[in-house]
Amino acid sequence: MRRSQDTMTRLNAAISERFGEHISLPKDVLNADELARILEHRSQRAFTEKPVSEALLRFLFACALSAPSKSDLQQADIVWVVDPPAREAFADLIPNMPWVHSAPVFLVFCANNRRIRQIGEMRGKPFANDHLDAFMNAAVDAAIVMTTFIRAATVVGLGCCPISAIRDHAKAVNRLLALPQWVFPVAGLCLGYPAREGQISPRLPMDITVHVDRYSEDGLQQKIEAYDQRRHVQQPITKQRYVELYGSAAFYGWSEDKARHYSRPERADFGRYIREKGFNLE
Ligand SMILES: Cc1cc2nc3c(=O)[nH]c(=O)nc-3n(C[C@H](O)[C@H](O)[C@H](O)COP(=O)(O)O)c2cc1C
């Protein structure tokens, strides 16, 4: 299939904006438009008021739940939060993210390790895999389903923003959604028609994140500093975190922001919540 010059330009521009580098594109890529959409991914936090029809939403659920699933166990569930008081309750939990309130649709992607235990009971078999892997497999399935949902939504012109901040309030979410034992929220998702085009967010260069044969950290600090500089030009971080603790940095790049971010505990009680959900994390 021949690619139009436009698609080529889009692919090159997106890779360059994302990674700050050019890679030579293979000649025989099929469905390059689809790949351009993947490369141009951006989270959307501003939405028009245009509603998303139930038919479209249910179609996207079908696309998302067609994702691969660890051992075919199908451990991902989606909760569509429709009830206005419940929507308000989510917005109130996370007031610093107003898109939770303004998004036409709000979903919660859950990991479900309950069903396989119920199936064991139904079939009179013991559940012999009660260890960390049970938690991880269910969480991974939910994440893959959410990612597939985002991809499908993007194809039909919708925009999404995942919301892991709901896990800061895991017990409240548990109550709101009536989640039983062994079912836990992985992330919320805001969905709607984007009000703005949005911006490609630069990623670390692939010579940090792609390894051949052996894991390598060669030149990590220099590469991260170069990334900070590139990212600062494209997408400067305008608000410094924890100035009262660390002062105001003359140059405030991505790595300074992430180091400050993770210098303070967040969600330290999530492990307890997961254990209380019945998981053995050994
Ligand atoms: C699992 C997950 C959880 C996220 N949680 C939040 C969130 O709570 N609030 C938010 O505004 N964005 C959230 N995001 C969006 C990220 O901030 C965003 O993906 C990142 O900044 C990169 O930007 P991009 O998606 O536009 O490339 C989340 C993304 C993922 C994958």
The ligand as an SDF file (V2000), in Angstrom:
LIG
                    3D

 31 33  0  0  0  0  0  0  0  0999 V2000
   -2.5910    4.7080   34.4970 C   0  0  0  0  0  0  0  0  0  0  0  0
   -2.6600    6.2060   34.2250 C   0  0  0  0  0  0  0  0  0  0  0  0
   -3.1530    7.0380   35.2000 C   0  0  0  0  0  0  0  0  0  0  0  0
   -3.2670    8.4060   34.9780 C   0  0  0  0  0  0  0  0  0  0  0  0
   -3.8390    9.2000   35.9300 N   0  0  0  0  0  0  0  0  0  0  0  0
   -4.0590   10.5020   35.6640 C   0  0  0  0  0  0  0  0  0  0  0  0
   -4.7700   11.3080   36.5970 C   0  0  0  0  0  0  0  0  0  0  0  0
   -5.1320   10.8770   37.6980 O   0  0  0  0  0  0  0  0  0  0  0  0
   -5.0350   12.5980   36.2460 N   0  0  0  0  0  0  0  0  0  0  0  0
   -4.6520   13.1200   35.0380 C   0  0  0  0  0  0  0  0  0  0  0  0
   -4.9490   14.2810   34.7750 O   0  0  0  0  0  0  0  0  0  0  0  0
   -3.9440   12.3790   34.1380 N   0  0  0  0  0  0  0  0  0  0  0  0
   -3.6560   11.0870   34.4230 C   0  0  0  0  0  0  0  0  0  0  0  0
   -3.0050   10.3140   33.5040 N   0  0  0  0  0  0  0  0  0  0  0  0
   -2.5570   10.9060   32.2340 C   0  0  0  0  0  0  0  0  0  0  0  0
   -1.0410   11.1380   32.2750 C   0  0  0  0  0  0  0  0  0  0  0  0
   -0.7900   12.2840   33.0540 O   0  0  0  0  0  0  0  0  0  0  0  0
   -0.5540   11.3190   30.8280 C   0  0  0  0  0  0  0  0  0  0  0  0
   -0.7340   10.1000   30.1430 O   0  0  0  0  0  0  0  0  0  0  0  0
    0.9170   11.7210   30.7930 C   0  0  0  0  0  0  0  0  0  0  0  0
    1.0840   13.0070   31.3260 O   0  0  0  0  0  0  0  0  0  0  0  0
    1.4570   11.7280   29.3760 C   0  0  0  0  0  0  0  0  0  0  0  0
    0.6610   12.5820   28.5670 O   0  0  0  0  0  0  0  0  0  0  0  0
   -0.0750   12.0440   27.2660 P   0  0  0  0  0  0  0  0  0  0  0  0
   -0.9990   10.9410   27.6710 O   0  0  0  0  0  0  0  0  0  0  0  0
   -0.8060   13.2320   26.7040 O   0  0  0  0  0  0  0  0  0  0  0  0
    0.9910   11.5540   26.3380 O   0  0  0  0  0  0  0  0  0  0  0  0
   -2.8350    8.9530   33.7360 C   0  0  0  0  0  0  0  0  0  0  0  0
   -2.3100    8.1050   32.7650 C   0  0  0  0  0  0  0  0  0  0  0  0
   -2.2170    6.7540   33.0000 C   0  0  0  0  0  0  0  0  0  0  0  0
   -1.6520    5.8530   31.9300 C   0  0  0  0  0  0  0  0  0  0  0  0
  1  2  1  0
  2  3  1  0
  2 30  2  0
  3  4  2  0
  4  5  1  0
  4 28  1  0
  5  6  2  0
  6  7  1  0
  6 13  1  0
  7  8  2  0
  7  9  1  0
  9 10  1  0
 10 11  2  0
 10 12  1  0
 12 13  2  0
 13 14  1  0
 14 15  1  0
 14 28  1  0
 15 16  1  0
 16 17  1  0
 16 18  1  0
 18 19  1  0
 18 20  1  0
 20 21  1  0
 20 22  1  0
 22 23  1  0
 23 24  1  0
 24 25  2  0
 24 26  1  0
 24 27  1  0
 28 29  2  0
 29 30  1  0
 30 31  1  0
M  END
$$$$
